[in-house]
Amino acid sequence: MSKWTYLGGICWLASGVVLLFQLVGNMLKENYEWESMSIADAVESKYLAWVDKIDMELVQQAVVYIVNMPLYLLLFILGCIFFLFSVFYKGR
């Protein structure tokens, strides 16, 4: 197994752990409304100020979308990308 396969597995495992913790945390609340954690929720806004300084609007919208997407989904997609790398870069 290559390093890309290991990274993909670690990302999928982390995605499952984040999803499990979010599920348990939301079940403990009285109103039980699903709230997904994103990078924007985990990091202070002063560390994401560079996103507003991106000149190209299309790139800025893509970065804002990635920063605000649910963390478990981001990790799952990243794991899929790493698994694709492992298919194309065998033995490296």
C-alpha positions as CSV (number, residue, x, y, z in Angstrom):
1,M,0.0,0.0,0.0
2,S,1.3,3.4,-0.9
3,K,1.4,6.6,1.2
4,W,-1.6,7.9,-0.7
5,T,-3.7,4.9,0.3
6,Y,-2.7,5.5,4.0
7,L,-3.6,9.2,3.7
8,G,-7.0,8.3,2.1
9,G,-7.7,5.8,4.9
10,I,-6.8,8.3,7.6
11,C,-9.0,11.0,6.0
12,W,-11.9,8.5,5.8
13,L,-11.4,7.4,9.4
14,A,-11.2,11.1,10.6
15,S,-14.4,11.8,8.6
16,G,-16.2,8.9,10.4
17,V,-14.9,10.1,13.8
18,V,-16.0,13.7,13.2
19,L,-19.4,12.5,12.0
20,L,-19.8,10.2,15.0
21,F,-18.9,13.0,17.5
22,Q,-21.3,15.4,15.8
23,L,-24.1,12.8,15.9
24,V,-23.6,12.0,19.6
25,G,-23.2,15.7,20.4
26,N,-26.4,16.6,18.6
27,M,-28.3,13.8,20.2
28,L,-27.5,15.1,23.7
29,K,-29.2,18.4,22.9
30,E,-32.9,18.8,23.8
31,N,-34.0,20.3,20.5
32,Y,-31.9,17.9,18.4
33,E,-31.2,20.1,15.4
34,W,-28.4,18.9,13.2
35,E,-25.4,21.3,13.1
36,S,-22.4,20.5,11.0
37,M,-19.0,21.7,12.0
38,S,-16.9,23.3,9.3
39,I,-13.4,24.8,9.2
40,A,-15.0,28.3,9.7
41,D,-16.5,27.0,13.0
42,A,-13.2,25.5,14.2
43,V,-10.9,28.4,13.3
44,E,-11.1,32.0,14.5
45,S,-12.2,34.4,11.8
46,K,-8.9,36.4,11.9
47,Y,-7.2,33.3,10.5
48,L,-9.6,33.2,7.6
49,A,-9.3,36.9,6.7
50,W,-7.0,36.0,3.7
51,V,-10.0,34.6,1.9
52,D,-11.5,38.1,1.5
53,K,-8.3,39.3,0.0
54,I,-8.4,36.9,-3.0
55,D,-8.7,39.0,-6.2
56,M,-10.3,36.4,-8.5
57,E,-14.0,36.2,-7.5
58,L,-14.4,32.6,-8.8
59,V,-11.5,31.3,-6.7
60,Q,-12.7,33.3,-3.7
61,Q,-16.2,31.7,-4.0
62,A,-14.6,28.2,-4.2
63,V,-12.5,28.8,-1.1
64,V,-15.4,30.2,0.8
65,Y,-17.5,27.1,-0.2
66,I,-14.7,24.7,0.9
67,V,-14.2,26.6,4.2
68,N,-17.9,26.5,5.0
69,M,-18.6,22.9,3.9
70,P,-19.2,20.3,6.6
71,L,-15.9,19.0,7.9
72,Y,-16.8,15.3,7.6
73,L,-17.7,15.8,4.0
74,L,-14.5,17.7,3.3
75,L,-12.4,14.9,4.9
76,F,-14.3,12.2,2.9
77,I,-13.7,14.0,-0.4
78,L,-10.1,14.5,0.5
79,G,-9.8,10.8,1.2
80,C,-11.3,10.0,-2.2
81,I,-8.8,12.3,-3.9
82,F,-6.0,10.5,-2.0
83,F,-7.3,7.1,-3.1
84,L,-7.4,8.3,-6.7
85,F,-3.8,9.4,-6.3
86,S,-2.9,6.0,-5.1
87,V,-4.4,4.5,-8.3
88,F,-2.4,6.7,-10.6
89,Y,0.9,6.9,-8.6
90,K,1.4,3.2,-7.7
91,G,4.7,2.5,-6.0
92,R,5.7,6.1,-5.5
